Amino acid sequence: MGFVIWKEAISYNVIYLALAIISAYLPYRLWSVRQEDRYNFAVYTAMNDLDVLERRSSRTKLAGTAVIVGGSITGLLAASVCADHFEHVVILEADEGADTEFPAAKENKIDPYGNSNYVSRRPRVAQTFAIHMYQPFALLTLRRLIPDFDEKFIKAGGRIKPRNCHPHWSGIKLGIPASCRLKGIRLPAHHNLPKEDLPNTIWCTRANLEPFLRKEILKAHPGIEFMTGTVTSLTRGDGGGIDEVIYHLKGQKDMKSMEASLVVDCTGHSKAGVKWLEHLGIGPIPQVSYDPLQRYTTVWFKLDEEKLQKLPLPEELRDKELFFYAIEDDSLGGHILWGSRGENGTIGLSFGGLGIQPEELPKTPEELKDFYRQFKAFNGEPMDDWYYDLVDFLAQDGGWEKAHYEECKIPPCVYVKYHEVVSSLPPNFVTLGDAVMRSSPIYGLGVTKGFVGAVTLAGALDKAHGRAIPGNFARNMMISLDKRTGWSWDQAKDAGYGYPTTIPCEGESLDVGASTRAATKEFFHLTTFDEEARVRFYYPRLWLYPNAIRLSPRILEMITARLAPQKA
């Protein structure tokens, strides 16, 4: 009898132990997942570092001058960040500044076809008059950098609306999620995430955003000194850091020097930092480059309010800022079309593509309609007829002759891999934006990386204690920047390699990324009917979430199942 009682006690003890393990495992699993989410947000996004912008550190500032080379959007953001951390901040910008009126130049040039083309006073900046697809992370950043940003931005003619560009992929309308809080889909939580279902972003041409930022940032930080000049070289001190910037002011030949506690290269496409460092014997800095051979034209029409109200757009597109965006699949061609709203009653029609030649770009309304008519869809059916009506409406009463043109040849995409040579970098030299990575603009990922870089810089400076930049500053900063932005390079390159006219990186073939492209296309198809696919495709591209959330076991299983017949 005693043996039976002892056996039953053992059985109950095993049950109690099993229940205890199960009850402990569930909280542990939740804690483990949460810790993984926190790690991914901290390492692979700049969401945590947004908090630094709100603190406005009152501690003793870093000694000396932070020199920002390049006063475009990324440079202005970097200067705003550095003003909270340094005794003195100087922006050295080669151009006089962006224009503030639309069209920006008082005089335009006439091309060989008789079209009136915009003349920009910002020759170093491509797509000056284009509506850039700023992602919601940009809005989160500006709200923290500029007091009362929303009110000031809207008053200046900007718009704050959901990020929705009505995308089409060879006739297939890609699905946009109804909400990130879809039942059964657990996206990781973060205290800085937007509260609205579809996150808002800013809508504005660069020609108006840049002068707005310059005005508001310099107003918020009157101690920032803005100089028009060109940096030619750097000098290095005994400790290995940069100690002086050598430059000359616009209209002057005499070379000047300025002591620098930190140098931030925001020189964009010129990537001047590579030359400066190699002049100091640092390098060569590794770079990779490919060329999708992209070009396009935008025709801007100025409409009065009455005409704006009569635009022949489908009802669901009337309130959209980027009301149409269509790209051909690489198996069908390389044409791209989009339509957008500018400031002061302007409507822009853009058209071009990958591997397209200048003579293929439309020059008349009829040529544009033919261009649209040739756009290939998977099902072989023509695109929606409303676009023809829109072209005719904008061209009537001499509208096409009065329109302004902006022609743009996108330069090759380049990634300067500073993160691979961090042990050689001066500790007080960092680089941001296009000076690190110039990516393809057609996927809407490029311009916001400058915001991510500036916020990453804020986080790095917040960790710098004392009065001087620590010896591991550049190392930590550039490695962190690669982890947060490198995915955008990989995704855009993989997509670009699908087009046979693309010139690949040296040593690579266009077969690179083929399996990823195939999986991505199936992902596209899933967004047309599956809400979880819409959520997981849409949100990571906003620079709000770690890119790891794109695939769940369910989505991966669905993609694999769709690919299986192709492999067979």
Summary of the structure (lengths in Angstrom):
residues: 568
radius of gyration: 26.2
end to end distance: 65.3
largest distance: 107.9
contacts: 1805
relative contact order: 0.15
helix: 41%
strand: 20%
